[in-house]
């Protein structure tokens, strides 16, 4: 029986928990370093005490950039079997976290099955679930109702919850003052904004933040402070509303840490490439180096169907500039609920961005797999290349779709392969193209 409530409480008391040790082993980092960073809030280990199938994973300072996958049903697409297929694909291709964003009907049956199955950390946005869970219209929901949904998710074993607590009346004033092209594009943020405007009340998660923290502390749930005013197009980025909310999130971060509740900060959104590094630095400064969790950022708005690529470009820049956690974007973004193939494309694109950033940041052992691939390519060892590849099936299928006459090359260069030519010369052999030999 553990004698601490949360990972942060244990770390502040100098305890190396099994979860801290597991992260240390996975990240090639001394456990004392992980412990001290959890205590300081610069690393979060989201590990609900009721998520018994969890493989602990850390997000934050000095760690490998993590990947989150969003899935879940909607009113127009409610096939839970397909959502479980997406879970399998996400785990196969290396997702570190899965967020269930279901917003239709009674979702707890699926969520419980997901928590039981997944070794990856599980996140939710309780605001999405409130209407279906409570069977009330938005205007009828009370502050106590919202907290009741959070408690239900925490009891089920959810490791982190997105809560848009920074959208208080001050942030709303800044949003209204700055005229945006896209207004509010956060689903949870828009629902809270509507509730606040219709009732005339303060954001219930802001007003009752201490009660919220008590619930999260009881089950060791990390709070992911959502960015309700994230930019939904590149023209809205870095405006007054976004920054006003970020300032509020920084203050809420310190309040959560004082209660031993771990924090992640959520960020943009849509943003031109040149603004990304400054935004990462600003978040770290205003939010006291709390782990930063970004959606994209998408660096252009005109490529629907290819937004996994626009997101990967922004994600690589963001992670290299300090972001710790990338929320994947699929080719279906802005168009429809992603299918299983979309999930794979989204995970791979985000993993490319995260891995490229980890190399740039000199994360321990980040280059090992790349160096192994270089060795295999030097030897023109195709089987070894496929074994090292993140998606070996696709790599092998491409290679074998146009088989070369010489197995030691590919069909692009054939015997003019630069690697083959150089290897032969360095081995003291002749390079011949025209003879039968």
N, C-alpha and C positions, 0 to 999 in steps of 0.2 A: 504494500500500500504506500503510494508516494505521499510525502509530507509537504507538498507544495501544490499550489493550484495551477500555475502556468509555467511555461518554459522561461519566461522573463523573470518571474519571481525566483525560480530555482537558480538562474544564472546570476541574479543580483546577490544571492546568498552563497555564491561560489560553488554551486553544485553542477557537476557534469552529468546531465541526464542521459538516458539511453538514446534519446533523439539527438541530442547535441553530439554524442559520440558517433552516431551513425552518419551525421552530416560531415563531421570531421574526417571520418574514414573515406567517404565518397569524394571529398573535395581535396584530399591530400594536404590537410591543414591541421595543425595541432588543436586538440579539443579545447585547450585553454583559450586559444584565440577565438574560436567559435563562441565559447561561453561568454567571453568578455564583450563580444560584439552583439550577442543576443541581449546581454544586460544593458548595453548602451542603446539598443534599438536599431542598430545599423544592419542587423541580420534578423529576419523573422523565420521561425520554424513553425509553420502552421500544422498543428497536430492535435486535433480534437481527441480528448480522452476516450470517446466512444467510437472512434474510427480504428478498429482493431486490425484491419488489413493494410494499414498505411505503411509505406516505405518512407520514412522521414526525409524531407528535402528542405534545404535552406535557400532563402532568397535574400540577396543583399551583398554587402561589402566583401570584395575579394573572392566571390563565388562564381561558379559557372552561371551564365545567363539562362534563366529558366523560361519554359514555353507553356502557355495556357491554351486549352482548346475549349471553345464554347459549343454547347449542343443543347438539346431540349426541344420539346414539342411546342407547337402554336395551335391556334384555333383552326388554321387551314392545313396543318400537317402534323398529325398526332399519332404517328406510328412508333410506339415505344420499342418494338423489336429493331427497327432501323436505328434508333438512337443507341441501342446497345451495340449494334454493329459498328457505329461510329466510335464508341468507346474502345472497342477492340482495335480498330485501326489507329486511333490516337495513341494508345499504349504501345502498339507495335512499333510505331515510328518515333517514339521518344518523347511524348508529352509528359511534362512534369506535373501538370495540374489540369483538372477538368471542371469547368463551371456548368452547372445545370441551370439554364436560363428558361426553363419551361414556364409558360405563362397561360396555360389553359387547363382548367379542371383541377382535379385532386392529384397533385404531382408527387405526393409523399411516397407512394408505392414504388415509383421509378427511382426516386432519390435514395430510398433505403437500399434498394437492390444495387444501385450504383456505388454507394458507400461500402456495402458488403463486398463488392467485387474489386474495387479499384485500389491498387497500391499507390496511385498518384493522389495528391491532395485534392480535395473537393471543395469547390466554392459555389456560392449561390448569391442571388440578389433577392432577399426576402420581399422587397417591395413588389417585384414581379408577381410573386405568389399570393400576395395579400388578398386580391379580389377573389380569386378562385378558392383559396383556403377558407376565407371568412364568409364567402357567398354574400357579400355586401357590395353595393355600388360605392364608388370612390368617396362621394360626399358623406356617406354614412359611416365611414371608417373613423375610429377614434385613435388618439395617440396610444392608448392602452392596447388597442387591437394590433397596431403595427408592431409593438414590442412582443405581443403574444406570438406573432408569426416568427419573429427572430428567435424566440425561445424554442419554438417547435423545431426549427432548422438546427439549432445548437444541440438539442437533445438527440436528434437523429444521427449526429456525428459529422456535420459539415465543419470543415477545417478553417475556412475563411469566408466572411460575408462582405459583400459590397454594400456600404451604407452611405448614402449621399447626405451626410450630416453637415457639410459645409455650405449647402445652399440655404443659408439663413436670409433674413430680410435685408441685411446689408449687401450680401452678394447679389440678391435679386435687384436691388436698386441700381447696382453697377451694371447688371445685365440690361435693364430697361433703358439706362442712360446711353449705352453704346448700342446703336442700331446695327443688328447683325443681318447678314444675308440668310442664314440658316436657323437663327434663333436657338432653341434647345433641341439637340439631337439625341441626348441620353434618354432612353426609355424610362428608367427609374426617376431620373431628374425631372422629366416632363410631367410624370404623374404627381410627384411631390409639389412641383410648381403649381400645377392645377389645383391640388388640394389646398395649398396655402392661399391661393388667390380666391378660391370659392368660399373657404371658411374664414379667411381673414386672420388665421392663426400663424404662429411661428412654425417652422419645420419641426415636426415632433421628435425627430432623431437628434436635432440640435438642442431643443428645449429639454429633452429628457435624456441627455447624453450620459449622465452618471448612472441612471437606471439601466441603460443599454450596456454600459461597460460591466456592470455587475453580472448581467446574463452571460456575456462573453467570457468573463473571468471564470465563472463557475464551470464552464466546459472547456476552457483553454481554446477559445476561438479567436483567430486573428481578425482584426477589423481592417478591411481594405477601404480606405476613405475614398469614395467615388467622386469623380469629376463631372457633376451634373452639367457644368457649363463648359465642357470640353468643346473645342471648335469642330463644327461639322463640315467645314470647307476651308480651303487654305486662306480665304479672305478674312475669316473670323479669328484666326489664330493670334495668340498673344494680346488679346484685347482686355479691356478693363474687367469684364465679367470673369474671364478665365483666371486672371491674376488675383482678383478680389476673393474668389473662392479658394484659391491656393493659399492665400494668407490665412484664411479661416482654418484650412486643413492643418496648417502648421501649429496653430494654437490647440486644436483638438488632439493632435499627435502627442503633445506634452501631457495633456490631461489623461490620455489613455495610458501612456507609459507610467504615470504616477499611480495608476491602478494595476500595474503589471500586465496590461493587455498589449499584445504585440500589434504593430501597425504596418500597413503598406499604403502607399499613396498612389492613386490612379491619375494618369495623365493623358494628354492628347493622343489620338484625335487625328485631325487633318492639319498639316503644317508644311510649309515650304522647307526645303532641305537646309537653307541657310539659317533658319530660326531654331533648328532642333538642338544644337549644342548649348546655346544660351538657355533654352527652356530646361534642359536637364540640370544645368548648373543652378538655375534659379530654384527649381524644386528642391534640390539638395540643401540649398542655403535656407530657404523659407521653412522647410519641413525637417530641419535638423538631421539631415543625412538618413532619414528613413528610407527603406527600400522603395524603389520607384517602379511602377507597373504601368506600361504604356500600351495603348491600342494603336498599332502601327508605329509611328504616325504615317498616314498616307500622304505622299508628297505631291500628288496631283489628283484632280477630281474627274478626269475625262476618260478613264479607262475601265468602265464597268465590264466585268468578265475577266479582268486581269488585276484586280485589286490585291490579290495575294502578292503580286510583284511590286506594286506601288507601296504596299505595306512593308515588304521585306527590305526595300531600299531605305525607307525611313527607320525601320527597326534596327538595321545594322548601324546607322549613324547614331541613333539614340543609345543603343547599348554600348557602343564604343565611347560615347560621351558621358556614360554614367548610369543609364537605365539598367535595372536588374532583372526585369520580368517582362516578357513580350506576350501580349495576347495575340493569338494568330488571327489572320484574316484570310478568308477563302475566296476563290473565284466568284462565288455566289453573292458576296457582299453587295448590299444595296439592291439586290435583284430578287432573292428568294431564300428559303431555308436551305442550307447546304446539304448535299447528299453525301454518301460515303466517299465517293471519289473526290469531292470537293474538300472533305476533311483531310484526306491524305495530302492533297496539293497544298493546303493551308499549313499543315504541320511541317512539311518539308521546306516550304518557303521560309517559315519562321525559324526553323532549325539552321538553315543557311545563314540567315541574318545573325542569329545568336552566336553561332560558331565562329563566323567571321569576326565578330566583335570580341569574342573571348581570345582569339589569336592576337588581335590588336592590343588587348589589355594584359597580355601575358598571364592569363589564368593558368595555374599549374596543370601541366600535362595537356594543355589544349592542342598543341601541335603534334602530339604523338601519332594520331591516326593519319594526319596529313603526311607525316614523314614516312609512315609505313606504306602509304599509297605511292609516294615517290619511289621508294625502294622497289615495290612491285612493278611500277611502270619502267623503271630502269632495267629490270630483268625481263620485261615484256611477259610477265606472268599473269595472264588474264584471270585464271581462277582465283589467284590471290587478290587481284584488284576487285573482283566481284565480292569476295568475302569481306573486304574492308569497306566497301561502299555502303552508305546509309540505306540506299534502296537497291540492293543487289539484283532483284528481279528485273527492274527497269533497265539497269546497266547491261545485264546479260541479254535481255531481249533486243536492245538496240544493236549490240555487237553481232548477234546471230541473225539479225534480220537481213543483212547483206554480208554473208560469210566471205572472208578473204581467201584467196588461193593459198596464201602462206599464213599458217596459224600464228606466227610470231609477229604479225602486223595486223592492221585493221584495213577496212576497204577504202578509207580515205587516201592514205599514202601508199599502201601496198609495200613493195620492196624499197620504195623511196623513203620509208619511215626514218626520220632523223635519229631516233634512238637506236634502231637497228644498224644504221650506217656507222654511227659513232662507236657503238659496241664492237662491231667487226674490225674497224680500224685499230682500236685500242687493244684488241686481241691479236693484232698482227695478221689479220686476214684480208683478203681482197674483197672489194665491193663490186659485184657484177650484176648487171641487169639484163643483158642480152643473151647470155649463154643459157642452155637448158639447165645446167647445173645451178 
